[in-house]
């Protein structure tokens, strides 16, 4: 029972750590594999370990992610952030255009209905 609860906690810990990893996918995937292996190894070596022991040994998810990001080359992170910002900007522009087109279509459709009812 305790082990099952610990597994859920560890899964949540890994998921939260992934959230803080703002780096290219290949780097992120490699780090996650290493992190899962290290946590599994820690749990094997410390059978009676609790979630708080994992936090004490590895740090909070934000701390662990930051330690990893400090080791990723700055050029690689800068390129990733530039691409991500470009993608987000482009997505916002496309969303704006689509929503404007829908509003114009609905407005024109409403105008047609009014003209038909008036005649």
TORMARDREN-347834 format. One record per atom (N, C-alpha, C): residue number from 0; residue in one letter; atom name; x, y, z. Coordinates in Angstrom, 2 decimals, m for minus. Layout:
NUM / A / CA / X / Y / Z
...
REM end
This chain:
0 / X / N / 0.83 / m1.20 / 0.00
0 / X / CA / 0.00 / 0.00 / 0.00
0 / X / C / 0.87 / 1.25 / 0.00
1 / X / N / 1.86 / 1.31 / 0.88
1 / X / CA / 2.73 / 2.47 / 0.95
1 / X / C / 3.54 / 2.60 / m0.34
2 / X / N / 3.99 / 1.47 / m0.88
2 / X / CA / 4.78 / 1.48 / m2.12
2 / X / C / 3.96 / 2.03 / m3.29
3 / X / N / 2.66 / 1.68 / m3.35
3 / X / CA / 1.81 / 2.17 / m4.42
3 / X / C / 1.65 / 3.68 / m4.32
4 / X / N / 1.48 / 4.18 / m3.09
4 / X / CA / 1.36 / 5.62 / m2.88
4 / X / C / 2.67 / 6.31 / m3.28
5 / X / N / 3.78 / 5.69 / m2.94
5 / X / CA / 5.08 / 6.25 / m3.29
5 / X / C / 5.25 / 6.28 / m4.80
6 / X / N / 4.80 / 5.24 / m5.51
6 / X / CA / 4.89 / 5.22 / m6.96
6 / X / C / 4.11 / 6.38 / m7.58
7 / X / N / 2.92 / 6.65 / m7.06
7 / X / CA / 2.12 / 7.77 / m7.56
7 / X / C / 2.83 / 9.09 / m7.28
8 / X / N / 3.42 / 9.20 / m6.12
8 / X / CA / 4.14 / 10.43 / m5.77
8 / X / C / 5.35 / 10.63 / m6.67
9 / X / N / 6.07 / 9.55 / m6.94
9 / X / CA / 7.25 / 9.64 / m7.80
9 / X / C / 6.83 / 9.99 / m9.22
10 / X / N / 5.74 / 9.40 / m9.69
10 / X / CA / 5.24 / 9.72 / m11.03
10 / X / C / 4.87 / 11.20 / m11.11
11 / X / N / 4.23 / 11.71 / m10.08
11 / X / CA / 3.87 / 13.13 / m10.04
11 / X / C / 5.13 / 13.99 / m9.99
12 / X / N / 6.12 / 13.57 / m9.22
12 / X / CA / 7.39 / 14.29 / m9.12
12 / X / C / 8.05 / 14.41 / m10.50
13 / X / N / 8.07 / 13.30 / m11.24
13 / X / CA / 8.67 / 13.29 / m12.59
13 / X / C / 7.88 / 14.19 / m13.53
14 / X / N / 6.56 / 14.11 / m13.46
14 / X / CA / 5.71 / 14.94 / m14.34
14 / X / C / 5.91 / 16.43 / m14.05
15 / X / N / 6.00 / 16.80 / m12.79
15 / X / CA / 6.21 / 18.20 / m12.45
15 / X / C / 7.60 / 18.65 / m12.91
16 / X / N / 8.59 / 17.78 / m12.76
16 / X / CA / 9.93 / 18.13 / m13.22
16 / X / C / 9.94 / 18.36 / m14.72
17 / X / N / 9.21 / 17.52 / m15.48
17 / X / CA / 9.11 / 17.71 / m16.94
17 / X / C / 8.55 / 19.08 / m17.27
18 / X / N / 7.61 / 19.55 / m16.46
18 / X / CA / 6.97 / 20.85 / m16.69
18 / X / C / 8.00 / 21.99 / m16.63
19 / X / N / 9.00 / 21.84 / m15.79
19 / X / CA / 10.01 / 22.89 / m15.62
19 / X / C / 11.14 / 22.82 / m16.64
20 / X / N / 11.18 / 21.77 / m17.44
20 / X / CA / 12.27 / 21.60 / m18.40
20 / X / C / 11.94 / 22.30 / m19.72
21 / X / N / 12.45 / 23.49 / m19.88
21 / X / CA / 12.25 / 24.26 / m21.11
21 / X / C / 13.52 / 24.15 / m21.93
22 / X / N / 13.63 / 23.04 / m22.64
22 / X / CA / 14.81 / 22.78 / m23.46
22 / X / C / 14.39 / 21.89 / m24.62
23 / X / N / 15.27 / 21.70 / m25.60
23 / X / CA / 14.91 / 20.85 / m26.75
23 / X / C / 14.49 / 19.45 / m26.32
24 / X / N / 13.63 / 18.87 / m27.12
24 / X / CA / 13.02 / 17.58 / m26.80
24 / X / C / 14.05 / 16.47 / m26.60
25 / X / N / 15.07 / 16.43 / m27.44
25 / X / CA / 16.06 / 15.36 / m27.31
25 / X / C / 16.82 / 15.46 / m25.98
26 / X / N / 17.15 / 16.67 / m25.56
26 / X / CA / 17.81 / 16.87 / m24.26
26 / X / C / 16.86 / 16.47 / m23.13
27 / X / N / 15.63 / 16.91 / m23.24
27 / X / CA / 14.63 / 16.66 / m22.20
27 / X / C / 14.40 / 15.15 / m22.05
28 / X / N / 14.25 / 14.44 / m23.16
28 / X / CA / 14.00 / 13.00 / m23.10
28 / X / C / 15.16 / 12.25 / m22.46
29 / X / N / 16.37 / 12.64 / m22.82
29 / X / CA / 17.55 / 11.98 / m22.24
29 / X / C / 17.62 / 12.24 / m20.74
30 / X / N / 17.36 / 13.47 / m20.34
30 / X / CA / 17.40 / 13.80 / m18.91
30 / X / C / 16.33 / 13.02 / m18.15
31 / X / N / 15.13 / 12.92 / m18.72
31 / X / CA / 14.04 / 12.21 / m18.04
31 / X / C / 14.39 / 10.74 / m17.87
32 / X / N / 14.98 / 10.13 / m18.90
32 / X / CA / 15.40 / 8.73 / m18.78
32 / X / C / 16.43 / 8.57 / m17.67
33 / X / N / 17.41 / 9.48 / m17.64
33 / X / CA / 18.44 / 9.42 / m16.61
33 / X / C / 17.83 / 9.64 / m15.22
34 / X / N / 16.91 / 10.59 / m15.12
34 / X / CA / 16.28 / 10.90 / m13.85
34 / X / C / 15.47 / 9.70 / m13.34
35 / X / N / 14.69 / 9.08 / m14.22
35 / X / CA / 13.90 / 7.91 / m13.82
35 / X / C / 14.82 / 6.78 / m13.37
36 / X / N / 15.92 / 6.59 / m14.07
36 / X / CA / 16.88 / 5.55 / m13.69
36 / X / C / 17.48 / 5.87 / m12.32
37 / X / N / 17.89 / 7.11 / m12.11
37 / X / CA / 18.49 / 7.50 / m10.84
37 / X / C / 17.51 / 7.34 / m9.68
38 / X / N / 16.26 / 7.72 / m9.89
38 / X / CA / 15.26 / 7.59 / m8.83
38 / X / C / 15.01 / 6.12 / m8.53
39 / X / N / 14.90 / 5.30 / m9.57
39 / X / CA / 14.70 / 3.86 / m9.36
39 / X / C / 15.87 / 3.26 / m8.60
40 / X / N / 17.07 / 3.66 / m8.96
40 / X / CA / 18.27 / 3.17 / m8.27
40 / X / C / 18.26 / 3.61 / m6.81
41 / X / N / 17.89 / 4.85 / m6.55
41 / X / CA / 17.81 / 5.36 / m5.18
41 / X / C / 16.80 / 4.56 / m4.37
42 / X / N / 15.65 / 4.27 / m4.97
42 / X / CA / 14.61 / 3.52 / m4.26
42 / X / C / 15.03 / 2.07 / m4.01
43 / X / N / 15.82 / 1.49 / m4.93
43 / X / CA / 16.32 / 0.13 / m4.71
43 / X / C / 17.34 / 0.09 / m3.57
44 / X / N / 18.17 / 1.10 / m3.52
44 / X / CA / 19.19 / 1.14 / m2.48
44 / X / C / 18.61 / 1.50 / m1.12
45 / X / N / 17.50 / 2.22 / m1.12
45 / X / CA / 16.86 / 2.66 / 0.12
45 / X / C / 15.42 / 2.15 / 0.14
46 / X / N / 15.26 / 0.91 / 0.53
46 / X / CA / 13.96 / 0.26 / 0.49
46 / X / C / 12.90 / 0.99 / 1.33
47 / X / N / 13.30 / 1.59 / 2.43
47 / X / CA / 12.35 / 2.24 / 3.32
47 / X / C / 12.23 / 3.75 / 3.04
48 / X / N / 12.68 / 4.18 / 1.86
48 / X / CA / 12.64 / 5.60 / 1.51
48 / X / C / 11.21 / 6.08 / 1.33
49 / X / N / 10.99 / 7.32 / 1.72
49 / X / CA / 9.69 / 7.97 / 1.57
49 / X / C / 9.84 / 9.07 / 0.52
50 / X / N / 8.71 / 9.66 / 0.17
50 / X / CA / 8.72 / 10.74 / m0.82
50 / X / C / 9.60 / 11.88 / m0.34
51 / X / N / 9.53 / 12.19 / 0.95
51 / X / CA / 10.34 / 13.28 / 1.50
51 / X / C / 11.83 / 12.98 / 1.36
52 / X / N / 12.20 / 11.69 / 1.43
52 / X / CA / 13.61 / 11.32 / 1.23
52 / X / C / 14.06 / 11.58 / m0.21
53 / X / N / 13.16 / 11.32 / m1.14
53 / X / CA / 13.46 / 11.59 / m2.56
53 / X / C / 13.66 / 13.08 / m2.76
54 / X / N / 12.76 / 13.88 / m2.17
54 / X / CA / 12.87 / 15.34 / m2.28
54 / X / C / 14.18 / 15.82 / m1.64
55 / X / N / 14.51 / 15.26 / m0.50
55 / X / CA / 15.74 / 15.67 / 0.19
55 / X / C / 16.98 / 15.30 / m0.63
56 / X / N / 16.97 / 14.14 / m1.26
56 / X / CA / 18.13 / 13.67 / m2.02
56 / X / C / 18.27 / 14.37 / m3.37
57 / X / N / 17.16 / 14.47 / m4.11
57 / X / CA / 17.20 / 15.03 / m5.46
57 / X / C / 16.85 / 16.52 / m5.51
58 / X / N / 16.14 / 17.02 / m4.53
58 / X / CA / 15.68 / 18.40 / m4.54
58 / X / C / 14.25 / 18.46 / m5.08
59 / X / N / 13.68 / 19.65 / m5.03
59 / X / CA / 12.33 / 19.83 / m5.56
59 / X / C / 12.38 / 19.69 / m7.09
60 / X / N / 11.24 / 19.46 / m7.72
60 / X / CA / 11.25 / 19.36 / m9.18
60 / X / C / 11.85 / 20.60 / m9.86
61 / X / N / 11.54 / 21.78 / m9.34
61 / X / CA / 12.08 / 23.01 / m9.93
61 / X / C / 13.59 / 23.07 / m9.78
62 / X / N / 14.09 / 22.68 / m8.61
62 / X / CA / 15.54 / 22.70 / m8.39
62 / X / C / 16.25 / 21.70 / m9.30
63 / X / N / 15.68 / 20.50 / m9.40
63 / X / CA / 16.28 / 19.47 / m10.24
63 / X / C / 16.31 / 19.90 / m11.70
64 / X / N / 15.22 / 20.48 / m12.18
64 / X / CA / 15.17 / 20.95 / m13.56
64 / X / C / 16.19 / 22.07 / m13.79
65 / X / N / 16.30 / 22.98 / m12.82
65 / X / CA / 17.23 / 24.10 / m12.97
65 / X / C / 18.68 / 23.62 / m12.99
66 / X / N / 19.00 / 22.63 / m12.17
66 / X / CA / 20.35 / 22.07 / m12.16
66 / X / C / 20.67 / 21.50 / m13.54
67 / X / N / 19.70 / 20.80 / m14.12
67 / X / CA / 19.93 / 20.24 / m15.46
67 / X / C / 20.06 / 21.34 / m16.50
68 / X / N / 19.17 / 22.32 / m16.45
68 / X / CA / 19.20 / 23.40 / m17.45
68 / X / C / 20.50 / 24.21 / m17.37
69 / X / N / 21.09 / 24.26 / m16.18
69 / X / CA / 22.37 / 24.97 / m16.05
69 / X / C / 23.48 / 24.26 / m16.81
70 / X / N / 23.30 / 22.97 / m17.09
70 / X / CA / 24.32 / 22.19 / m17.80
70 / X / C / 24.08 / 22.11 / m19.31
71 / X / N / 22.94 / 22.60 / m19.77
71 / X / CA / 22.65 / 22.62 / m21.21
71 / X / C / 23.34 / 23.85 / m21.81
72 / X / N / 23.99 / 23.71 / m22.95
72 / X / CA / 24.67 / 24.86 / m23.57
72 / X / C / 23.71 / 26.04 / m23.79
73 / X / N / 24.18 / 27.24 / m23.48
73 / X / CA / 23.32 / 28.43 / m23.58
73 / X / C / 22.86 / 28.69 / m25.01
74 / X / N / 23.70 / 28.37 / m26.00
74 / X / CA / 23.31 / 28.58 / m27.40
74 / X / C / 22.12 / 27.70 / m27.76
75 / X / N / 22.15 / 26.48 / m27.27
75 / X / CA / 21.06 / 25.54 / m27.55
75 / X / C / 19.76 / 26.01 / m26.90
76 / X / N / 19.85 / 26.49 / m25.66
76 / X / CA / 18.66 / 27.01 / m24.98
76 / X / C / 18.12 / 28.26 / m25.66
77 / X / N / 19.03 / 29.14 / m26.08
77 / X / CA / 18.60 / 30.37 / m26.75
77 / X / C / 17.88 / 30.05 / m28.06
78 / X / N / 18.42 / 29.13 / m28.83
78 / X / CA / 17.79 / 28.74 / m30.09
78 / X / C / 16.42 / 28.12 / m29.83
79 / X / N / 16.32 / 27.28 / m28.81
79 / X / CA / 15.04 / 26.64 / m28.46
79 / X / C / 14.01 / 27.70 / m28.07
80 / X / N / 14.41 / 28.65 / m27.24
80 / X / CA / 13.48 / 29.69 / m26.79
80 / X / C / 13.03 / 30.58 / m27.95
81 / X / N / 13.94 / 30.86 / m28.87
81 / X / CA / 13.58 / 31.67 / m30.04
81 / X / C / 12.54 / 30.93 / m30.89
82 / X / N / 12.79 / 29.66 / m31.14
82 / X / CA / 11.84 / 28.87 / m31.93
82 / X / C / 10.50 / 28.76 / m31.23
83 / X / N / 10.52 / 28.55 / m29.92
83 / X / CA / 9.28 / 28.43 / m29.15
83 / X / C / 8.50 / 29.73 / m29.18
84 / X / N / 9.18 / 30.86 / m29.01
84 / X / CA / 8.50 / 32.15 / m29.05
84 / X / C / 7.91 / 32.42 / m30.43
85 / X / N / 8.63 / 32.05 / m31.48
85 / X / CA / 8.13 / 32.22 / m32.84
85 / X / C / 6.87 / 31.38 / m33.05
86 / X / N / 6.90 / 30.14 / m32.58
86 / X / CA / 5.75 / 29.25 / m32.71
86 / X / C / 4.54 / 29.81 / m31.97
87 / X / N / 4.76 / 30.29 / m30.74
87 / X / CA / 3.65 / 30.86 / m29.96
87 / X / C / 3.09 / 32.11 / m30.63
88 / X / N / 3.96 / 32.96 / m31.12
88 / X / CA / 3.50 / 34.18 / m31.80
88 / X / C / 2.68 / 33.84 / m33.04
89 / X / N / 3.18 / 32.90 / m33.82
89 / X / CA / 2.47 / 32.48 / m35.02
89 / X / C / 1.11 / 31.87 / m34.67
90 / X / N / 1.06 / 31.11 / m33.61
90 / X / CA / m0.21 / 30.51 / m33.18
90 / X / C / m1.22 / 31.57 / m32.76
91 / X / N / m0.76 / 32.58 / m32.07
91 / X / CA / m1.66 / 33.66 / m31.64
91 / X / C / m2.20 / 34.41 / m32.86
92 / X / N / m1.35 / 34.68 / m33.81
92 / X / CA / m1.78 / 35.38 / m35.03
92 / X / C / m2.81 / 34.55 / m35.79
93 / X / N / m2.55 / 33.26 / m35.95
93 / X / CA / m3.50 / 32.40 / m36.66
93 / X / C / m4.83 / 32.34 / m35.91
94 / X / N / m4.78 / 32.22 / m34.60
94 / X / CA / m6.00 / 32.20 / m33.80
94 / X / C / m6.78 / 33.50 / m33.96
95 / X / N / m6.09 / 34.61 / m33.98
95 / X / CA / m6.75 / 35.91 / m34.16
95 / X / C / m7.42 / 35.99 / m35.53
96 / X / N / m6.73 / 35.56 / m36.57
96 / X / CA / m7.29 / 35.61 / m37.92
96 / X / C / m8.53 / 34.71 / m38.03
97 / X / N / m8.44 / 33.50 / m37.50
97 / X / CA / m9.57 / 32.58 / m37.57
97 / X / C / m10.76 / 33.12 / m36.78
98 / X / N / m10.53 / 33.62 / m35.59
98 / X / CA / m11.65 / 34.15 / m34.79
98 / X / C / m12.27 / 35.39 / m35.44
99 / X / N / m11.46 / 36.23 / m36.07
99 / X / CA / m11.98 / 37.39 / m36.78
99 / X / C / m12.81 / 36.95 / m37.97
100 / X / N / m12.35 / 35.96 / m38.71
100 / X / CA / m13.10 / 35.46 / m39.86
100 / X / C / m14.44 / 34.88 / m39.41
101 / X / N / m14.45 / 34.16 / m38.32
101 / X / CA / m15.71 / 33.60 / m37.81
101 / X / C / m16.67 / 34.71 / m37.39
102 / X / N / m16.16 / 35.72 / m36.73
102 / X / CA / m17.02 / 36.84 / m36.31
102 / X / C / m17.60 / 37.57 / m37.52
103 / X / N / m16.79 / 37.79 / m38.55
103 / X / CA / m17.28 / 38.46 / m39.77
103 / X / C / m18.34 / 37.60 / m40.44
104 / X / N / m18.10 / 36.31 / m40.54
104 / X / CA / m19.07 / 35.40 / m41.15
104 / X / C / m20.39 / 35.43 / m40.39
105 / X / N / m20.33 / 35.36 / m39.07
105 / X / CA / m21.55 / 35.39 / m38.26
105 / X / C / m22.28 / 36.73 / m38.40
106 / X / N / m21.51 / 37.80 / m38.44
106 / X / CA / m22.12 / 39.13 / m38.59
106 / X / C / m22.84 / 39.23 / m39.94
107 / X / N / m22.19 / 38.78 / m41.01
107 / X / CA / m22.81 / 38.83 / m42.34
107 / X / C / m24.03 / 37.91 / m42.42
108 / X / N / m23.94 / 36.75 / m41.80
108 / X / CA / m25.09 / 35.84 / m41.78
108 / X / C / m26.26 / 36.47 / m41.05
109 / X / N / m26.00 / 37.15 / m39.97
109 / X / CA / m27.05 / 37.82 / m39.21
109 / X / C / m27.67 / 38.94 / m40.02
110 / X / N / m26.85 / 39.66 / m40.78
110 / X / CA / m27.36 / 40.73 / m41.62
110 / X / C / m28.29 / 40.18 / m42.71
111 / X / N / m27.95 / 39.03 / m43.30
111 / X / CA / m28.81 / 38.41 / m44.31
111 / X / C / m30.17 / 38.03 / m43.71
112 / X / N / m30.15 / 37.47 / m42.52
112 / X / CA / m31.39 / 37.08 / m41.86
112 / X / C / m32.27 / 38.29 / m41.59
113 / X / N / m31.67 / 39.37 / m41.16
113 / X / CA / m32.42 / 40.60 / m40.90
113 / X / C / m33.05 / 41.15 / m42.18
114 / X / N / m32.30 / 41.12 / m43.30
114 / X / CA / m32.82 / 41.62 / m44.56
114 / X / C / m34.00 / 40.78 / m45.04
115 / X / N / m33.90 / 39.47 / m44.90
115 / X / CA / m34.98 / 38.57 / m45.31
115 / X / C / m36.22 / 38.81 / m44.47
116 / X / N / m36.07 / 38.94 / m43.19
116 / X / CA / m37.21 / 39.16 / m42.30
116 / X / C / m37.84 / 40.54 / m42.52
117 / X / N / m37.07 / 41.52 / m42.88
117 / X / CA / m37.58 / 42.87 / m43.07
117 / X / C / m38.42 / 42.97 / m44.36
118 / X / N / m38.03 / 42.22 / m45.38
118 / X / CA / m38.74 / 42.28 / m46.66
118 / X / C / m40.00 / 41.54 / m46.55
REM end
